[in-house]
Amino acid sequence: MTKGLLLGAVGVLIFSLTLPMTKIAMEGGVINAWFAWAGRTVLGAFAGIAFLVLKKHGLPPKAAWLPIAGATFGIVFGWPLVNTIALQSTDASHAAVVNGILPLATAVIGAALNREKLSRRFWICAVLGSAIVCAYAWSRAGGDFKRIDALLLLGVVLGGFGYACGAIATKYLSGPEVISWALILGLPITTAITWYTMPVNPAAATAKSWLAFAYLGLMSQWIGFFFWYRGLALGGIAKVSQVQLVQLFCTLTFSAILLSESIDAAMIFVALATVTIVAIGRKR
C-alpha cells in the first residue's frame, strides 16, 4: 500500500503542472486549444511507439484492449480536451478546484469496474473531501456554477473513467505499455486534428510556450502515467486515487508561481482540511 501511495504521489506531482502548462502553451494565441490538446497526445504517442519498439513489447492480449480503449476515451480524448478548451476562459487555479473531485470520480468508477470492496468510513472520507472542494468552487463562483464549471465537471467524469480503465489494463500490461497503447489507439484521429490545427507560423510562439507544450506531451500525457498506473495497481484504484486530492493544492501553488494567480486564505483552509481527510481515508 505504501509503495502504491508513493508512486501515485509522484504521478500526481507531474500531473499538477498540467493546467498551468496548458495556459502557458496557449499564451499569445499562436498555439490554439485544439492543437495544444491533439499535438500533445501525438507527441506522447510517438514517445510511446519508441518505448514499445526499444523494449520489444508485443501486442496487448485480447482482454486488455477494452480497458485500453476506455483509457483512450477518457484520458486521451476526454479529460485533456475538455480542460484545454475550458482553460481558454478560466484560470488554471479555478479549473484545479473543480477538478478536486476527480479522486471521487476515479474511486467510484474504479470500484464499480474493478469490483473493489470499500468500507463505509472510506466512502465518508472520499465524499467529505470532495464535498469540501466542491463547496469552495461553489463559493468562488459566487454561489452558482457557470457553464465552464459544467464543462470541467464533464472532464472530471471522463478523467475518472479513463484513470480507472487504465488501472484495470495494468492487470495485463505494465503502466508504460498501457498509456503508450492508449495514445497509439487514438493516433489516427489526433494526428489529423494536429495537422489541421497546427500554427500557421510556429516560430511566432515563444520558447516558453513550446517548452510547456513539450512538457504536456512527454510528462503530463505519458511519463506521469508510468507512476500513476503502477501506484493504482499496487495500492488499489479507490484508495490511491484519494492522493489525487492533494493535486489541487500542488496545482494552485504552481499556478501562483508560474502564472501569478492569487492564493487566498480559503485555499489554504481547504488544503489543510482535505489533506487531513486524505490521511484518515488512507487508514480506513
C-alpha positions, 0 to 999 in steps of 0.5 A: 500500500505504501509503495502504491501511495508513493508512486501515485504521489509522484504521478500526481506531482507531474500531473499538477503542472498540467493546467498551468502548462496548458495556459502557458502553451496557449499564451499569445494565441499562436498555439490554439486549444485544439492543437495544444490538446491533439499535438500533445497526445501525438507527441506522447504517442510517438514517445510511446511507439519508441518505448514499445519498439526499444523494449520489444513489447508485443501486442496487448492480449485480447482482454486488455484492449477494452480497458485500453480503449476506455483509457483512450476515451477518457484520458486521451480524448476526454479529460485533456480536451475538455480542460484545454478548451475550458482553460481558454476562459478560466484560470488554471487555479479555478479549473484545479478546484473543480477538478478536486473531485476527480479522486471521487470520480476515479474511486467510484468508477474504479470500484464499480469496474474493478469490483473493489470492496470499500468500507463505509468510513472510506466512502465518508472520507472520499465524499467529505473531501470532495464535498469540501472542494466542491463547496469552495468552487461553489463559493468562488463562483459566487454561489452558482456554477457557470457553464465552464464549471459544467464543462470541467465537471464533464472532464472530471467524469471522463478523467475518472473513467479513463484513470480507472480503465487504465488501472484495470489494463495494468492487470495485463500490461505494465503502466508504460505499455498501457498509456503508450497503447492508449495514445497509439489507439487514438493516433489516427484521429489526433494526428489529423486534428494536429495537422489541421490545427497546427500554427500557421507560423510556429516560430511566432510562439515563444520558447516558453510556450513550446517548452510547456507544450513539450512538457504536456506531451512527454510528462503530463500525457505519458511519463506521469502515467508510468507512476500513476498506473503502477501506484493504482495497481499496487495500492488499489484504484479507490484508495490511491486515487484519494492522493489525487486530492492533494493535486489541487493544492500542488496545482494552485501553488504552481499556478501562483508561481508560474502564472501569478494567480492569487492564493487566498486564505480559503485555499489554504483552509481547504488544503489543510482540511482535505489533506487531513481527510486524505490521511484518515481515508488512507487508514480506513 
